[in-house]
Amino acid sequence: MGRVSTDLGYPEPTNPAFLFDLDGTLIDSVYQHVIAWRSALAGIGIDLSVWRIHRRIGMSGGLFVTALLRETGLSLTQEQIDDLQHAHAAAYTEQLDSVKPLPGAIELLSELTERGVPWAIATSGYAKTARRALDMLRLPEDTPMVTRDMVRRAKPDPDLFLAGAAALDIDPRSAMVVGDSVWDLLAARRAGALGIGLLSGGYGRDELERAGAFRVYSDPADMLNRLDELGVRQNS
């Protein structure tokens, strides 16, 4: 078959754009967060198994605490919940030296930038800790990043990804959200964006696909090697 030469007059498709979660997606920090939460909870006498904590990583701190308390049947005052979140942040900060970029993360972001593909980071973490990842990822301070303190609600609400799309001046429906948890993918669906799952946060392929991921990759390096599957071309 020869090339189709008839001009049907259809609209030009929008260029791809990406909204990245941070923890477990670009940096290898999920288990540091798990241990930090376990330490913070133990500090107020709550002993929870690591796997129970891991299942909630990716939600905002407030929702995270609420969900865990519901599972345990315990109750805390708002002041205690605030203190718990501060204790978690302090315990996580103590482990920052052990947090590294995930394989291929730096190269993936660099390649997208080189190809002219817009992207931003949208994380449930607060700016105080999240912005420290910029140096780790060799990114400038003006990198588009939306943090928990910039939106009304965090994942699984869509606010972070809607704000990320707004920061790029794009329609969220033309974006692809890259995340490692079911909470990322639920928020992506509510924002109207396509979801891409990464296995680097500890969730299984089946879980991510059931939550709405239309593609699942091992880590950023695997995604980088398969950018063509996502419609990212050399001349984007």
C-alpha positions as CSV (number, residue, x, y, z in Angstrom):
1,M,0.0,0.0,0.0
2,G,1.3,3.5,-0.8
3,R,1.2,6.5,1.5
4,V,-2.3,8.1,2.0
5,S,-2.2,11.5,0.2
6,T,-5.8,12.6,0.7
7,D,-6.1,15.5,3.2
8,L,-9.1,14.7,5.4
9,G,-8.9,18.0,7.3
10,Y,-8.8,16.4,10.7
11,P,-7.5,18.5,13.6
12,E,-3.8,18.2,14.6
13,P,-3.4,15.9,17.6
14,T,-2.0,17.5,20.8
15,N,1.5,16.7,21.7
16,P,2.0,14.3,24.6
17,A,2.7,15.7,28.1
18,F,3.5,13.9,31.3
19,L,2.7,14.5,35.0
20,F,5.0,12.5,37.3
21,D,4.5,11.4,40.8
22,L,7.7,11.7,42.9
23,D,8.1,9.0,45.6
24,G,8.4,5.6,44.1
25,T,8.2,7.0,40.6
26,L,11.3,9.2,40.2
27,I,13.1,8.6,43.5
28,D,13.5,5.4,45.4
29,S,12.0,6.6,48.7
30,V,8.8,4.6,49.4
31,Y,10.4,2.4,52.0
32,Q,12.1,5.3,53.7
33,H,8.6,6.8,54.0
34,V,7.2,3.5,55.3
35,I,9.9,3.3,58.0
36,A,9.4,7.0,58.9
37,W,5.7,6.5,59.4
38,R,6.3,3.4,61.4
39,S,8.7,5.3,63.7
40,A,6.2,8.2,64.0
41,L,3.3,5.9,64.9
42,A,5.5,3.9,67.4
43,G,6.2,7.2,69.1
44,I,2.6,7.5,70.1
45,G,2.2,3.8,71.0
46,I,0.7,2.6,67.7
47,D,2.4,-0.6,66.4
48,L,1.5,-1.3,62.8
49,S,2.9,-3.9,60.4
50,V,5.0,-2.4,57.6
51,W,2.8,-3.9,54.9
52,R,-0.3,-2.0,56.3
53,I,1.6,1.2,56.1
54,H,2.9,0.6,52.6
55,R,-0.6,0.1,51.2
56,R,-1.4,3.7,52.0
57,I,1.8,5.4,50.8
58,G,0.9,7.8,48.0
59,M,-2.1,9.4,49.9
60,S,-1.7,12.7,51.6
61,G,-0.5,12.6,55.2
62,G,-3.9,13.5,56.6
63,L,-5.8,10.9,54.6
64,F,-3.0,8.4,55.3
65,V,-3.4,8.8,59.1
66,T,-7.2,8.7,58.8
67,A,-7.2,5.4,56.8
68,L,-4.8,3.7,59.2
69,L,-6.7,4.9,62.3
70,R,-9.9,3.5,60.7
71,E,-8.2,0.1,60.3
72,T,-7.0,0.1,63.9
73,G,-10.1,1.5,65.5
74,L,-8.1,4.2,67.3
75,S,-8.9,7.9,67.4
76,L,-6.6,10.9,67.6
77,T,-7.2,14.6,68.1
78,Q,-6.3,16.9,65.2
79,E,-3.3,18.1,67.3
80,Q,-2.1,14.6,67.6
81,I,-2.5,14.0,63.9
82,D,-0.5,17.2,63.1
83,D,2.2,16.1,65.6
84,L,2.3,12.7,63.9
85,Q,2.8,14.2,60.5
86,H,5.6,16.4,61.8
87,A,7.3,13.3,63.4
88,H,7.0,11.5,60.1
89,A,8.7,14.4,58.2
90,A,11.5,14.5,60.8
91,A,12.0,10.7,60.6
92,Y,12.0,10.8,56.8
93,T,14.5,13.7,56.7
94,E,16.9,11.6,58.8
95,Q,17.0,9.0,56.0
96,L,17.4,11.4,53.1
97,D,21.0,10.3,52.5
98,S,19.8,6.9,51.6
99,V,17.2,8.2,49.0
100,K,18.4,7.9,45.4
101,P,16.9,8.5,41.9
102,L,15.3,5.4,40.5
103,P,17.1,3.8,37.5
104,G,16.6,5.9,34.4
105,A,14.8,8.8,36.1
106,I,17.4,11.5,35.3
107,E,17.8,10.2,31.8
108,L,14.0,10.0,31.2
109,L,13.4,13.6,32.2
110,S,16.4,14.8,30.2
111,E,15.2,12.9,27.1
112,L,11.7,14.3,27.4
113,T,13.1,17.8,27.7
114,E,15.4,17.3,24.7
115,R,12.4,16.2,22.6
116,G,10.4,19.2,23.6
117,V,7.8,17.1,25.6
118,P,6.2,19.1,28.5
119,W,6.3,17.5,31.9
120,A,5.8,18.4,35.5
121,I,6.1,16.7,39.0
122,A,2.9,16.5,41.1
123,T,3.5,15.0,44.6
124,S,1.5,14.4,47.8
125,G,4.7,15.4,49.7
126,Y,5.1,18.9,51.1
127,A,7.5,21.3,49.5
128,K,9.9,21.2,52.5
129,T,10.9,17.6,51.7
130,A,9.8,17.2,48.1
131,R,11.8,20.0,46.7
132,R,15.0,18.4,48.0
133,A,14.6,15.9,45.3
134,L,15.3,18.5,42.6
135,D,19.1,18.4,43.3
136,M,19.0,14.6,43.4
137,L,17.4,14.5,40.0
138,R,19.8,17.2,38.7
139,L,16.8,19.5,38.0
140,P,16.8,23.4,38.2
141,E,14.9,25.2,41.0
142,D,12.3,26.4,38.4
143,T,11.2,22.9,37.5
144,P,7.4,22.7,37.4
145,M,6.5,21.0,40.7
146,V,3.1,20.9,42.5
147,T,3.3,19.9,46.1
148,R,0.6,19.1,48.8
149,D,0.7,22.6,50.2
150,M,-0.3,24.1,46.9
151,V,-3.7,22.4,46.5
152,R,-6.8,21.9,48.5
153,R,-6.8,18.1,48.4
154,A,-4.2,15.4,47.7
155,K,-4.5,12.0,46.1
156,P,-6.7,10.1,45.5
157,D,-8.4,13.5,44.7
158,P,-7.3,14.8,41.3
159,D,-6.2,18.3,42.5
160,L,-2.5,17.7,42.2
161,F,-2.7,16.5,38.6
162,L,-5.1,19.2,37.6
163,A,-2.7,21.8,39.1
164,G,0.2,20.1,37.3
165,A,-1.6,20.4,34.0
166,A,-2.4,24.0,34.7
167,A,1.2,24.7,35.4
168,L,2.0,23.4,31.9
169,D,-0.9,25.2,30.4
170,I,-2.4,22.0,29.0
171,D,-5.7,20.2,29.2
172,P,-5.3,17.4,31.7
173,R,-7.2,15.1,29.3
174,S,-4.2,15.3,26.9
175,A,-1.7,14.4,29.7
176,M,-0.4,11.1,30.9
177,V,0.1,10.6,34.6
178,V,3.1,8.4,35.7
179,G,2.8,6.9,39.1
180,D,3.6,3.9,41.2
181,S,0.5,3.5,43.4
182,V,-3.2,2.8,42.9
183,W,-3.8,6.2,44.5
184,D,-1.9,7.9,41.6
185,L,-4.0,6.1,39.0
186,L,-7.3,6.8,40.7
187,A,-6.4,10.5,40.8
188,A,-5.4,10.4,37.2
189,R,-8.7,8.9,36.2
190,R,-10.6,11.6,38.1
191,A,-8.5,14.2,36.4
192,G,-9.4,12.7,33.0
193,A,-5.7,11.8,32.2
194,L,-4.3,8.5,31.0
195,G,-2.4,6.5,33.7
196,I,0.9,4.8,33.4
197,G,2.0,2.5,36.2
198,L,5.5,1.8,37.4
199,L,6.4,-1.2,39.5
200,S,9.1,0.7,41.4
201,G,6.9,1.6,44.3
202,G,6.0,-2.0,45.3
203,Y,2.5,-2.4,43.8
204,G,1.9,-5.3,41.5
205,R,1.1,-5.1,37.8
206,D,-2.4,-6.5,38.2
207,E,-3.2,-3.9,40.9
208,L,-2.0,-1.0,38.8
209,E,-3.9,-2.2,35.7
210,R,-7.1,-2.7,37.7
211,A,-6.7,0.9,38.9
212,G,-6.5,2.1,35.4
213,A,-3.0,2.0,34.1
214,F,-3.0,1.4,30.3
215,R,0.7,0.6,30.4
216,V,2.9,-0.7,33.2
217,Y,6.7,-0.5,33.2
218,S,9.3,-1.7,35.7
219,D,10.8,1.7,36.4
220,P,11.7,5.0,34.6
221,A,14.5,3.2,32.6
222,D,12.0,0.7,31.2
223,M,9.6,3.6,30.3
224,L,12.5,5.5,28.6
225,N,13.2,2.5,26.4
226,R,9.6,2.3,25.3
227,L,8.6,5.9,24.8
228,D,7.4,5.1,21.3
229,E,4.6,3.1,22.9
230,L,3.4,6.3,24.4
231,G,3.4,8.3,21.2
232,V,6.6,10.2,22.0
233,R,8.5,10.6,18.8
234,Q,11.9,12.0,18.0
235,N,10.4,15.1,16.5
236,S,7.8,15.8,19.3
